[in-house]
Amino acid sequence: MVNISFTGDILPSERINKIANGDYSFCFSKANKLSNCDYLVGNLETPIAGEELGYTNERYCFNTPEGLLDALKKVDLIC
Protein backbone atom coordinates (compact mmCIF):
# COMPACT_ATOMS: atom_id res chain seq x y z
CA MET A 1 0.00 0.00 0.00
CA VAL A 2 1.21 3.50 -0.87
CA ASN A 3 0.23 6.57 1.16
CA ILE A 4 -0.12 9.79 -0.83
CA SER A 5 -0.80 13.12 0.88
CA PHE A 6 -1.80 16.40 -0.69
CA THR A 7 -1.25 19.84 0.72
CA GLY A 8 -2.90 23.09 -0.25
CA ASP A 9 -1.64 25.65 -2.68
CA ILE A 10 1.71 27.24 -1.90
CA LEU A 11 1.27 30.95 -2.61
CA PRO A 12 2.72 33.46 -0.16
CA SER A 13 1.04 36.81 0.26
CA GLU A 14 2.80 40.16 0.18
CA ARG A 15 2.71 40.19 4.00
CA ILE A 16 4.42 36.79 4.24
CA ASN A 17 7.10 37.97 1.80
CA LYS A 18 7.78 41.03 3.97
CA ILE A 19 7.87 38.98 7.18
CA ALA A 20 10.11 36.33 5.61
CA ASN A 21 12.59 38.87 4.28
CA GLY A 22 14.09 36.10 2.15
CA ASP A 23 13.93 33.31 4.79
CA TYR A 24 10.72 31.29 4.46
CA SER A 25 11.73 28.48 6.82
CA PHE A 26 9.13 29.57 9.41
CA CYS A 27 6.41 28.84 6.85
CA PHE A 28 7.19 25.14 6.95
CA SER A 29 8.00 24.70 10.64
CA LYS A 30 5.02 22.35 11.10
CA ALA A 31 5.47 20.48 7.82
CA ASN A 32 6.58 17.35 9.69
CA LYS A 33 2.87 16.71 10.28
CA LEU A 34 2.74 15.76 6.60
CA SER A 35 5.50 13.16 6.88
CA ASN A 36 3.31 10.06 7.34
CA CYS A 37 3.24 9.42 3.63
CA ASP A 38 5.22 7.89 0.80
CA TYR A 39 4.55 10.79 -1.56
CA LEU A 40 3.59 14.37 -0.81
CA VAL A 41 2.08 16.56 -3.51
CA GLY A 42 1.87 20.34 -3.21
CA ASN A 43 0.81 22.90 -5.77
CA LEU A 44 3.29 25.76 -6.14
CA GLU A 45 0.97 28.58 -7.23
CA THR A 46 3.65 31.16 -7.87
CA PRO A 47 6.44 31.46 -10.40
CA ILE A 48 9.98 31.88 -9.10
CA ALA A 49 11.22 34.05 -11.96
CA GLY A 50 13.98 36.01 -10.25
CA GLU A 51 14.38 39.49 -8.85
CA GLU A 52 15.26 41.02 -12.23
CA LEU A 53 11.62 40.53 -13.35
CA GLY A 54 10.37 42.27 -10.23
CA TYR A 55 8.19 41.02 -7.42
CA THR A 56 4.53 41.92 -7.36
CA ASN A 57 3.28 43.99 -4.45
CA GLU A 58 -0.32 42.93 -4.46
CA ARG A 59 -2.41 40.77 -2.15
CA TYR A 60 -0.95 37.65 -3.73
CA CYS A 61 2.52 37.57 -5.18
CA PHE A 62 2.99 36.15 -8.63
CA ASN A 63 6.74 36.28 -8.60
CA THR A 64 8.13 35.06 -5.32
CA PRO A 65 11.77 35.32 -4.13
CA GLU A 66 14.01 32.28 -4.52
CA GLY A 67 14.12 31.94 -0.73
CA LEU A 68 10.80 30.08 -0.92
CA LEU A 69 12.45 27.30 -2.94
CA ASP A 70 15.36 27.17 -0.51
CA ALA A 71 12.93 26.66 2.38
CA LEU A 72 11.00 23.95 0.50
CA LYS A 73 14.26 22.09 -0.22
CA LYS A 74 15.17 22.10 3.48
CA VAL A 75 11.87 20.60 4.68
CA ASP A 76 12.65 17.05 5.81
CA LEU A 77 9.61 14.96 4.96
CA ILE A 78 11.34 11.63 4.56
CA CYS A 79 9.06 8.94 5.98
All heavy atoms as an XYZ file, in Angstrom:
613
protein
N       0.839     -1.164      0.000
C       0.000      0.000      0.000
C       0.897      1.244      0.000
O       1.924      1.291      0.658
C      -0.885     -0.001      1.247
C      -1.763      1.217      1.316
S      -3.187      1.085      2.371
C      -2.498      1.380      3.976
N       0.477      2.235     -0.754
C       1.207      3.497     -0.867
C       0.341      4.606     -0.283
O      -0.842      4.709     -0.587
C       1.531      3.814     -2.345
C       2.174      5.173     -2.471
C       2.413      2.740     -2.943
N       0.936      5.425      0.573
C       0.229      6.568      1.159
C       0.641      7.838      0.424
O       1.825      8.174      0.370
C       0.566      6.719      2.644
C       0.008      5.591      3.458
O      -1.107      5.149      3.237
N       0.786      5.115      4.412
N      -0.358      8.525     -0.128
C      -0.122      9.786     -0.826
C      -0.866     10.884     -0.071
O      -2.035     10.731      0.255
C      -0.619      9.725     -2.281
C       0.066      8.583     -3.027
C      -0.366     11.052     -2.986
C      -0.469      8.349     -4.417
N      -0.174     11.967      0.221
C      -0.803     13.116      0.877
C      -0.741     14.313     -0.048
O       0.176     14.452     -0.854
C      -0.084     13.457      2.187
O      -0.283     12.445      3.128
N      -1.738     15.171      0.095
C      -1.802     16.395     -0.687
C      -1.878     17.573      0.268
O      -2.556     17.504      1.282
C      -3.037     16.390     -1.600
C      -2.983     15.325     -2.650
C      -3.418     14.048     -2.377
C      -2.478     15.612     -3.906
C      -3.369     13.048     -3.332
C      -2.421     14.625     -4.873
C      -2.867     13.336     -4.587
N      -1.184     18.623     -0.069
C      -1.251     19.839      0.721
C      -1.808     20.959     -0.147
O      -1.793     20.870     -1.377
C       0.134     20.216      1.296
O      -0.023     21.316      2.173
C       1.131     20.532      0.218
N      -2.289     21.982      0.485
C      -2.897     23.088     -0.248
C      -1.920     23.851     -1.107
O      -0.727     23.564     -1.150
N      -2.442     24.830     -1.777
C      -1.642     25.649     -2.675
C      -0.571     26.408     -1.906
O      -0.805     26.889     -0.804
C      -2.529     26.655     -3.396
C      -3.590     25.968     -4.247
O      -3.368     24.815     -4.635
O      -4.621     26.594     -4.527
N       0.594     26.506     -2.494
C       1.707     27.244     -1.897
C       1.802     28.569     -2.651
O       2.243     28.621     -3.798
C       3.015     26.434     -2.001
C       2.847     25.093     -1.293
C       4.179     27.227     -1.430
C       3.966     24.111     -1.554
N       1.303     29.627     -2.006
C       1.274     30.951     -2.608
C       1.377     31.987     -1.500
O       0.399     32.297     -0.836
C      -0.027     31.166     -3.391
C      -0.253     32.552     -3.986
C       0.815     32.892     -5.016
C      -1.636     32.622     -4.616
N       2.574     32.488     -1.240
C       2.718     33.465     -0.160
C       2.099     34.808     -0.532
O       2.111     35.214     -1.686
C       4.226     33.582      0.021
C       4.795     33.180     -1.280
C       3.850     32.188     -1.884
N       1.591     35.466      0.460
C       1.035     36.812      0.262
C       2.151     37.847      0.379
O       3.271     37.542      0.791
C      -0.030     37.092      1.315
O       0.565     37.148      2.599
N       1.827     39.076      0.049
C       2.803     40.161      0.184
C       3.275     40.262      1.638
O       4.457     40.465      1.907
C       2.170     41.486     -0.254
C       3.080     42.675     -0.049
C       2.385     44.001     -0.272
O       1.152     44.034     -0.380
O       3.096     45.016     -0.314
N       2.354     40.098      2.577
C       2.707     40.188      4.004
C       3.715     39.108      4.397
O       4.681     39.377      5.103
C       1.446     40.074      4.849
C       1.720     40.226      6.317
C       0.421     40.306      7.096
N       0.732     40.498      8.496
C       0.199     39.801      9.475
N      -0.722     38.902      9.229
N       0.550     40.021     10.718
N       3.481     37.887      3.936
C       4.419     36.790      4.244
C       5.782     37.105      3.638
O       6.817     36.886      4.257
C       3.888     35.440      3.731
C       2.644     35.023      4.515
C       4.962     34.359      3.791
C       2.873     34.738      5.984
N       5.817     37.620      2.422
C       7.099     37.974      1.801
C       7.845     39.017      2.615
O       9.061     38.944      2.770
C       6.876     38.473      0.375
C       6.575     37.352     -0.591
O       6.867     36.194     -0.330
N       5.978     37.693     -1.703
N       7.125     39.999      3.151
C       7.776     41.029      3.968
C       8.291     40.443      5.284
O       9.400     40.751      5.717
C       6.799     42.169      4.246
C       6.574     43.054      3.052
C       5.621     44.182      3.368
C       5.402     45.050      2.143
N       4.446     46.115      2.381
N       7.458     39.597      5.917
C       7.871     38.982      7.180
C       9.070     38.068      6.957
O      10.017     38.063      7.736
C       6.709     38.193      7.815
C       5.597     39.155      8.270
C       7.185     37.338      8.976
C       4.301     38.457      8.651
N       9.034     37.290      5.881
C      10.106     36.327      5.605
C      11.430     37.025      5.331
O      12.490     36.546      5.730
C       9.728     35.450      4.415
N      11.380     38.144      4.627
C      12.593     38.865      4.278
C      13.656     37.931      3.692
O      14.819     37.973      4.049
C      13.127     39.631      5.489
C      14.149     40.669      5.098
O      14.119     41.182      3.981
N      15.069     40.977      5.989
N      13.194     37.029      2.818
C      14.095     36.096      2.149
C      14.239     34.747      2.809
O      14.740     33.802      2.211
N      13.807     34.583      4.070
C      13.928     33.311      4.786
C      12.528     32.781      5.110
O      11.890     33.219      6.058
C      14.724     33.491      6.071
C      14.891     32.186      6.840
O      14.501     31.117      6.330
O      15.420     32.246      7.963
N      12.073     31.829      4.336
C      10.723     31.287      4.463
C      10.653     30.035      5.335
O       9.628     29.368      5.365
C      10.164     30.956      3.072
C       9.894     32.171      2.232
C      10.932     32.787      1.531
C       8.632     32.711      2.150
C      10.699     33.911      0.766
C       8.385     33.841      1.382
C       9.424     34.431      0.695
O       9.195     35.545     -0.057
N      11.710     29.727      6.042
C      11.726     28.482      6.821
C      10.599     28.419      7.853
O      10.078     27.342      8.139
C      13.084     28.275      7.484
O      13.403     29.381      8.298
N      10.205     29.573      8.412
C       9.131     29.570      9.412
C       7.805     29.098      8.804
O       6.947     28.594      9.510
C       8.960     30.953     10.041
C       8.321     31.968      9.127
C       6.956     32.183      9.181
C       9.083     32.683      8.228
C       6.353     33.122      8.336
C       8.503     33.622      7.396
C       7.132     33.833      7.441
N       7.651     29.253      7.501
C       6.406     28.836      6.847
C       6.195     27.328      6.899
O       5.072     26.853      6.809
C       6.407     29.270      5.382
S       6.364     31.045      5.132
N       7.269     26.592      7.017
C       7.189     25.135      6.954
C       7.600     24.477      8.261
O       7.935     23.300      8.297
C       8.054     24.620      5.796
C       7.682     25.283      4.498
C       8.477     26.281      3.956
C       6.519     24.934      3.843
C       8.128     26.911      2.775
C       6.153     25.555      2.660
C       6.961     26.542      2.135
N       7.546     25.228      9.356
C       8.001     24.696     10.644
C       7.134     23.541     11.139
O       7.596     22.716     11.911
C       8.038     25.808     11.689
O       6.740     26.333     11.888
N       5.896     23.446     10.678
C       5.023     22.350     11.101
C       4.806     21.337      9.986
O       3.909     20.521     10.061
C       3.694     22.909     11.581
C       3.860     23.767     12.817
C       2.557     24.207     13.377
C       2.838     25.074     14.611
N       1.647     25.503     15.277
N       5.631     21.361      8.973
C       5.475     20.479      7.822
C       5.693     19.017      8.188
O       5.248     18.128      7.469
C       6.428     20.884      6.710
N       6.351     18.738      9.312
C       6.579     17.348      9.693
C       5.259     16.617      9.936
O       5.215     15.398      9.938
C       7.498     17.246     10.905
C       6.929     17.946     12.132
O       5.945     18.689     12.044
N       7.541     17.714     13.262
N       4.174     17.348     10.125
C       2.865     16.712     10.281
C       2.423     16.038      8.987
O       1.510     15.241      8.985
C       1.816     17.730     10.716
C       2.048     18.248     12.113
C       0.959     19.196     12.535
C       1.207     19.636     13.974
N       0.135     20.474     14.478
N       3.074     16.352      7.887
C       2.745     15.761      6.599
C       3.629     14.563      6.272
O       3.534     14.009      5.198
C       2.899     16.817      5.493
C       2.032     18.054      5.626
C       2.472     19.108      4.609
C       0.575     17.708      5.423
N       4.474     14.157      7.197
C       5.502     13.158      6.878
C       5.030     11.713      6.935
O       5.796     10.823      6.625
C       6.706     13.339      7.805
O       6.339     13.057      9.139
N       3.803     11.447      7.302
C       3.312     10.065      7.345
C       2.800      9.634      5.984
O       1.671      9.200      5.835
C       2.215      9.926      8.401
C       2.760     10.106      9.794
O       3.915      9.774     10.053
N       1.956     10.638     10.676
N       3.644      9.770      4.978
C       3.238      9.418      3.628
C       4.453      8.946      2.841
O       5.585      9.133      3.243
C       2.592     10.618      2.941
S       3.723     12.004      2.736
N       4.159      8.300      1.722
C       5.219      7.894      0.804
C       5.492      8.988     -0.227
O       6.609      9.162     -0.679
C       4.831      6.597      0.100
C       4.670      5.454      1.095
O       5.610      5.224      1.884
O       3.609      4.811      1.098
N       4.439      9.695     -0.604
C       4.550     10.785     -1.564
C       3.730     11.969     -1.073
O       2.617     11.810     -0.602
C       4.026     10.369     -2.948
C       4.829      9.264     -3.568
C       4.418      7.940     -3.475
C       6.013      9.536     -4.249
C       5.159      6.918     -4.032
C       6.763      8.520     -4.806
C       6.326      7.210     -4.696
O       7.065      6.209     -5.233
N       4.290     13.148     -1.197
C       3.594     14.370     -0.815
C       3.509     15.265     -2.046
O       4.511     15.528     -2.705
C       4.337     15.101      0.302
C       3.784     16.460      0.706
C       2.356     16.318      1.261
C       4.679     17.108      1.745
N       2.310     15.716     -2.351
C       2.078     16.559     -3.514
C       1.611     17.927     -3.044
O       0.679     18.024     -2.244
C       1.002     15.936     -4.441
C       0.739     16.837     -5.632
C       1.423     14.545     -4.885
N       2.269     18.962     -3.502
C       1.871     20.336     -3.209
C       1.814     21.112     -4.515
O       2.515     20.780     -5.470
N       0.986     22.116     -4.567
C       0.808     22.903     -5.773
C       1.458     24.270     -5.578
O       0.929     25.107     -4.862
C      -0.688     23.041     -6.068
C      -0.946     23.739     -7.377
O      -0.062     23.873     -8.195
N      -2.164     24.185     -7.569
N       2.605     24.472     -6.214
C       3.293     25.761     -6.139
C       2.571     26.724     -7.074
O       2.636     26.614     -8.286
C       4.764     25.613     -6.531
C       5.623     26.859     -6.423
C       5.664     27.368     -4.984
C       7.031     26.573     -6.918
N       1.847     27.669     -6.492
C       0.969     28.577     -7.231
C       1.639     29.883     -7.616
O       0.949     30.841     -7.937
C      -0.261     28.900     -6.370
C      -1.259     27.806     -6.294
C      -2.239     27.802     -7.463
O      -2.468     28.853     -8.073
O      -2.765     26.730     -7.748
N       2.939     29.930     -7.548
C       3.649     31.163     -7.875
C       4.884     30.850     -8.704
O       5.557     29.858     -8.451
C       4.057     31.919     -6.589
O       4.723     33.124     -6.941
C       4.950     31.090     -5.690
N       5.177     31.654     -9.701
C       6.445     31.460    -10.396
C       7.600     31.982     -9.533
O       7.415     32.871     -8.702
C       6.297     32.305    -11.673
C       5.228     33.278    -11.379
C       4.360     32.687    -10.314
N       8.739     31.411     -9.727
C       9.975     31.881     -9.102
C      10.838     32.339    -10.279
O      11.618     31.567    -10.822
C      10.667     30.750     -8.292
C       9.705     30.040     -7.365
C      11.883     31.287     -7.577
C       9.302     30.787     -6.126
N      10.627     33.570    -10.709
C      11.219     34.046    -11.956
C      12.427     34.958    -11.756
O      12.992     35.444    -12.722
C      10.161     34.775    -12.782
N      12.797     35.204    -10.513
C      13.980     36.009    -10.255
C      13.677     37.478    -10.016
O      12.688     38.017    -10.500
N      14.546     38.091     -9.258
C      14.385     39.488     -8.852
C      14.388     40.444    -10.044
O      13.699     41.467    -10.036
C      15.493     39.860     -7.869
C      15.356     41.228     -7.286
C      16.406     41.530     -6.232
O      17.319     40.706     -6.009
O      16.306     42.609     -5.629
N      15.151     40.113    -11.093
C      15.259     41.018    -12.231
C      13.912     41.237    -12.935
O      13.717     42.251    -13.602
C      16.318     40.536    -13.240
C      16.023     39.191    -13.854
C      16.488     38.003    -13.013
O      17.065     38.195    -11.934
O      16.259     36.875    -13.457
N      12.952     40.338    -12.769
C      11.618     40.528    -13.349
C      10.686     41.265    -12.397
O       9.559     41.575    -12.755
C      11.011     39.186    -13.744
C      11.698     38.489    -14.918
C      11.027     37.151    -15.215
C      11.680     39.373    -16.154
N      11.157     41.520    -11.197
C      10.369     42.269    -10.226
C       9.370     41.394     -9.487
O       8.844     40.422    -10.031
N       9.158     41.727     -8.243
C       8.188     41.018     -7.418
C       6.917     41.846     -7.352
O       6.976     43.074     -7.252
C       8.737     40.787     -6.002
C      10.022     39.996     -5.990
C      11.159     40.495     -5.381
C      10.094     38.760     -6.600
C      12.341     39.781     -5.369
C      11.276     38.038     -6.601
C      12.390     38.549     -5.986
O      13.551     37.834     -5.977
N       5.783     41.188     -7.429
C       4.525     41.922     -7.360
C       4.251     42.345     -5.930
O       4.608     41.650     -4.988
C       3.366     41.059     -7.878
O       3.386     39.803     -7.205
C       3.461     40.832     -9.358
N       3.635     43.474     -5.773
C       3.281     43.990     -4.455
C       1.768     44.110     -4.347
O       1.217     45.170     -4.141
C       3.944     45.347     -4.207
C       5.442     45.215     -4.073
O       5.917     44.337     -3.358
N       6.176     46.042     -4.756
N       1.128     43.003     -4.541
C      -0.322     42.927     -4.460
C      -0.682     41.943     -3.362
O       0.184     41.401     -2.693
C      -0.887     42.483     -5.805
C      -0.520     43.450     -6.933
C      -0.841     42.919     -8.301
O      -1.499     41.862     -8.401
O      -0.424     43.550     -9.275
N      -1.980     41.694     -3.207
C      -2.414     40.771     -2.147
C      -1.714     39.413     -2.280
O      -1.252     38.850     -1.315
C      -3.925     40.603     -2.205
C      -4.418     39.700     -1.118
C      -5.902     39.654     -1.064
N      -6.285     38.769      0.009
C      -7.505     38.393      0.229
N      -8.476     38.823     -0.540
N      -7.770     37.578      1.209
N      -1.670     38.893     -3.481
C      -0.949     37.647     -3.734
C       0.206     37.950     -4.660
O       0.095     38.781     -5.557
C      -1.872     36.590     -4.339
C      -2.971     36.203     -3.385
C      -4.257     36.645     -3.570
C      -2.687     35.444     -2.270
C      -5.255     36.313     -2.683
C      -3.678     35.108     -1.364
C      -4.963     35.546     -1.575
O      -5.939     35.226     -0.689
N       1.301     37.276     -4.437
C       2.522     37.571     -5.180
C       2.721     36.547     -6.289
O       2.772     35.348     -6.022
C       3.709     37.582     -4.233
S       3.525     38.877     -2.997
N       2.844     37.042     -7.492
C       2.987     36.150     -8.632
C       4.399     36.132     -9.195
O       4.616     35.739    -10.318
C       1.946     36.502     -9.687
C       0.555     36.281     -9.176
C      -0.238     37.328     -8.776
C       0.073     34.995     -9.029
C      -1.506     37.116     -8.277
C      -1.194     34.762     -8.524
C      -1.989     35.822     -8.152
N       5.320     36.537     -8.401
C       6.742     36.277     -8.603
C       7.336     36.339     -7.207
O       7.427     37.398     -6.608
C       7.402     37.298     -9.525
C       8.860     36.953     -9.768
O       9.305     35.851     -9.480
N       9.614     37.895    -10.283
N       7.693     35.197     -6.704
C       8.132     35.060     -5.320
C       9.650     34.897     -5.273
O      10.228     34.250     -6.152
C       7.429     33.843     -4.684
O       6.021     34.072     -4.750
C       7.827     33.644     -3.247
N      10.308     35.457     -4.267
C      11.766     35.318     -4.135
C      12.217     33.855     -4.051
O      11.494     32.976     -3.574
C      12.073     36.061     -2.830
C      10.971     37.058     -2.706
C       9.764     36.361     -3.246
N      13.431     33.626     -4.494
C      14.011     32.284     -4.521
C      14.102     31.650     -3.138
O      14.206     30.439     -3.007
C      15.406     32.322     -5.159
C      15.409     32.670     -6.632
C      15.341     34.168     -6.901
O      15.247     34.977     -5.952
O      15.371     34.549     -8.082
N      14.046     32.464     -2.089
C      14.116     31.942     -0.729
C      13.019     30.933     -0.433
O      13.193     30.033      0.389
N      11.880     31.045     -1.107
C      10.800     30.076     -0.916
C      11.249     28.684     -1.351
O      11.001     27.693     -0.665
C       9.549     30.494     -1.679
C       8.358     29.555     -1.542
C       7.839     29.544     -0.101
C       7.260     29.929     -2.500
N      11.941     28.606     -2.471
C      12.446     27.305     -2.939
C      13.492     26.745     -1.981
O      13.512     25.544     -1.713
C      13.043     27.432     -4.343
C      12.070     27.701     -5.472
C      12.817     27.811     -6.790
C      11.012     26.627     -5.549
N      14.343     27.615     -1.472
C      15.359     27.171     -0.513
C      14.694     26.549      0.711
O      15.119     25.502      1.200
C      16.250     28.339     -0.084
C      17.081     28.889     -1.230
O      17.341     28.142     -2.191
O      17.462     30.070     -1.153
N      13.633     27.176      1.207
C      12.926     26.659      2.385
C      12.252     25.327      2.061
O      12.275     24.407      2.875
C      11.904     27.669      2.873
N      11.655     25.205      0.878
C      11.005     23.949      0.499
C      12.027     22.804      0.411
O      11.746     21.682      0.811
C      10.278     24.097     -0.830
C       8.953     24.825     -0.784
C       8.457     25.144     -2.185
C       7.921     24.008     -0.025
N      13.210     23.104     -0.110
C      14.258     22.089     -0.218
C      14.708     21.580      1.143
O      15.100     20.432      1.292
C      15.477     22.638     -0.960
C      15.264     22.863     -2.423
C      16.522     23.478     -3.015
C      16.297     24.075     -4.364
N      17.492     24.734     -4.895
N      14.674     22.454      2.147
C      15.168     22.101      3.478
C      14.153     21.343      4.323
O      14.502     20.804      5.380
C      15.596     23.360      4.235
C      16.817     24.010      3.632
C      17.168     25.290      4.347
C      18.329     25.978      3.668
N      18.596     27.294      4.240
N      12.884     21.303      3.899
C      11.865     20.596      4.681
C      12.152     19.111      4.600
O      12.222     18.532      3.520
C      10.450     20.899      4.138
C       9.416     20.080      4.881
C      10.144     22.377      4.273
N      12.339     18.485      5.746
C      12.649     17.054      5.814
C      11.359     16.281      5.991
O      10.823     16.173      7.098
C      13.621     16.775      6.956
C      14.048     15.324      7.008
O      13.774     14.587      6.053
O      14.667     14.937      8.015
N      10.853     15.721      4.895
C       9.611     14.957      4.959
C       9.832     13.488      4.664
O       8.936     12.787      4.260
C       8.588     15.543      3.979
C       8.132     16.966      4.282
C       7.221     17.477      3.179
C       7.411     17.012      5.617
N      11.052     13.039      4.836
C      11.345     11.626      4.563
C      10.636     10.760      5.593
O      10.756     10.964      6.784
C      12.864     11.365      4.585
C      13.539     12.176      3.484
C      13.158      9.887      4.427
C      15.040     12.150      3.520
N       9.858      9.810      5.089
C       9.061      8.941      5.976
C       9.924      7.835      6.587
O      10.846      7.373      6.007
C       7.920      8.323      5.197
S       6.861      9.550      4.424
